[in-house]
């Protein structure tokens, strides 16, 4: 990527079964100025330039973990994932399917977008959370749109600290684009 044209933005997102609406916008490639040097809002296609569209990201589907069961046989280090696939028999959510979050990113057609996920390290009520984005490198289509997925991974770190209920975990998304 060309460093002079990169822009970055950070989002905080709540997950683990909580409803979330993520309206989000960032000014495009010219550093937040939505007009060209002549002051018009749209740059001329005939001059080889395109309209500068703000980068937007919307949560199309929230992340959902399946029901997790902790019992005497549960071992610290056991996991449950929300990745659109079935969890293995020996997981905390045996044979159940969790859903990754689906994010729709919009902006200038053919823009290159890099999506990175970070998460809090502190365990909550006996669980540690981490997240991953797939794909990390996106090219927006001719309509200026692409989808990315955020997968979640819960690890049991202290089964004696687990309480009934639901837990919110937070992850941050960093978007870099040109």
C-alpha positions in Angstrom: 0.0 0.0 0.0 1.1 3.6 -0.6 1.7 5.0 2.9 0.9 8.6 1.8 -2.6 7.6 1.0 -3.3 5.3 4.0 -6.0 6.3 6.4 -6.8 4.4 9.6 -9.8 4.3 11.9 -10.6 2.4 15.0 -14.0 1.0 16.0 -15.1 -0.5 19.3 -17.7 -3.3 19.0 -19.6 -5.2 21.6 -20.4 -8.9 21.0 -21.4 -12.1 22.7 -25.0 -12.0 21.8 -25.7 -8.4 22.3 -27.6 -6.5 19.6 -25.4 -3.9 18.0 -25.9 -1.3 15.4 -22.7 0.2 13.9 -23.3 3.2 11.8 -19.9 4.4 10.9 -18.3 6.8 8.5 -14.8 8.2 7.9 -13.8 10.7 5.4 -12.1 9.2 2.3 -8.7 9.4 0.8 -8.2 13.2 0.8 -7.9 13.5 4.6 -11.5 14.4 5.4 -12.0 17.1 2.7 -15.0 15.9 0.6 -14.4 18.5 -2.2 -11.6 18.8 -4.7 -9.4 21.9 -5.2 -12.1 23.7 -7.1 -14.6 23.2 -4.3 -17.1 21.0 -6.1 -18.3 17.9 -4.3 -17.7 15.5 -7.1 -14.5 15.3 -9.1 -14.8 14.8 -12.8 -14.5 11.3 -14.1 -13.2 12.7 -17.4 -10.2 14.2 -15.7 -9.3 10.7 -14.5 -10.4 11.3 -10.9 -13.4 9.8 -9.1 -15.8 10.9 -6.5 -14.4 10.6 -3.0 -16.9 8.4 -1.0 -16.6 8.2 2.8 -15.6 4.7 4.1 -18.5 3.2 6.0 -18.8 0.0 7.9 -22.1 -1.6 9.1 -22.7 -4.7 11.2 -24.8 -6.9 8.9 -25.0 -9.8 11.4 -23.8 -9.8 15.0 -21.5 -12.4 16.4 -23.3 -15.2 18.4 -21.8 -17.9 20.4 -23.9 -21.1 21.0 -24.9 -22.0 24.6 -21.9 -23.0 26.6 -22.2 -25.7 29.2 -19.7 -26.0 32.1 -19.9 -29.1 34.2 -17.5 -31.3 36.3 -15.9 -32.7 33.1 -15.1 -29.2 31.7 -11.4 -28.5 31.7 -9.6 -25.2 31.8 -8.3 -24.5 28.3 -11.4 -25.8 26.6 -12.8 -23.6 23.8 -16.0 -22.5 22.0 -15.8 -20.7 18.7 -18.2 -18.5 16.7 -16.9 -19.0 13.1 -20.0 -20.3 11.2 -18.9 -23.9 11.7 -19.9 -26.6 14.0 -17.8 -26.9 17.2 -16.1 -30.2 18.0 -17.6 -32.8 20.4 -15.0 -32.0 23.1 -15.6 -28.2 23.1 -17.5 -26.1 25.6 -20.4 -25.9 23.1 -20.3 -29.5 21.7 -21.6 -29.9 18.2 -23.2 -26.4 18.2 -22.7 -23.7 15.6 -21.7 -20.2 16.5 -21.9 -17.3 14.0 -19.2 -14.9 13.1 -20.1 -11.2 12.8 -20.6 -10.1 9.2 -19.4 -6.5 8.4 -20.2 -4.7 5.2 -17.7 -2.1 4.2 -18.5 0.6 1.6 -16.4 3.2 0.0 -14.6 4.0 -3.3 -14.8 1.3 -5.9 -11.6 -0.8 -6.1 -10.2 0.7 -2.8 -7.9 -1.5 -0.9 -8.9 -2.1 2.7 -7.0 -3.8 5.5 -9.0 -4.9 8.5 -7.4 -5.9 11.8 -9.0 -7.1 15.0 -7.7 -6.5 18.5 -9.4 -7.5 21.8 -9.2 -7.0 25.5 -6.8 -9.5 27.3 -8.5 -9.5 30.7 -10.6 -12.7 31.3 -14.1 -12.2 32.5 -15.9 -14.6 34.8 -13.6 -17.4 33.9 -13.4 -16.8 30.1 -10.8 -15.2 27.8 -11.9 -13.9 24.4 -10.0 -13.3 21.2 -11.1 -12.4 17.7 -9.9 -12.7 14.1 -11.0 -11.1 10.8 -11.3 -12.9 7.5 -10.3 -11.8 5.0 -8.0 -9.1 6.3 -7.1 -7.7 2.9 -10.2 -6.6 0.9 -10.7 -4.9 -2.5 -14.0 -3.1 -2.7 -16.0 -4.2 -5.8 -17.1 -2.0 -8.6 -20.0 -0.8 -6.4 -17.6 0.0 -3.6 -18.6 -2.8 -1.3 -17.0 -5.8 0.4 -17.8 -8.1 3.3 -15.5 -9.2 6.2 -16.2 -11.6 9.0 -15.1 -11.4 12.6 -14.7 -14.8 14.3 -14.8 -15.2 18.1 -12.9 -17.7 20.3 -13.7 -18.2 24.0 -11.4 -20.1 26.2 -12.2 -21.4 29.7 -9.5 -20.1 31.9 -11.0 -20.6 35.4 -14.1 -22.8 35.6 -14.7 -21.9 39.2 -15.1 -18.2 38.3 -17.9 -19.0 35.7 -21.4 -17.6 36.5 -24.7 -18.1 34.7 -25.7 -15.4 32.2 -24.3 -13.7 29.2 -21.0 -11.8 29.0 -20.1 -8.8 26.8 -16.6 -8.9 25.3 -15.2 -6.0 23.4 -13.0 -6.1 20.3 -11.6 -3.2 18.2 -11.4 -3.1 14.5 -8.7 -1.1 12.7 -9.4 -0.3 9.1 -6.6 1.0 6.9 -7.4 1.9 3.3 -6.2 3.6 0.2 
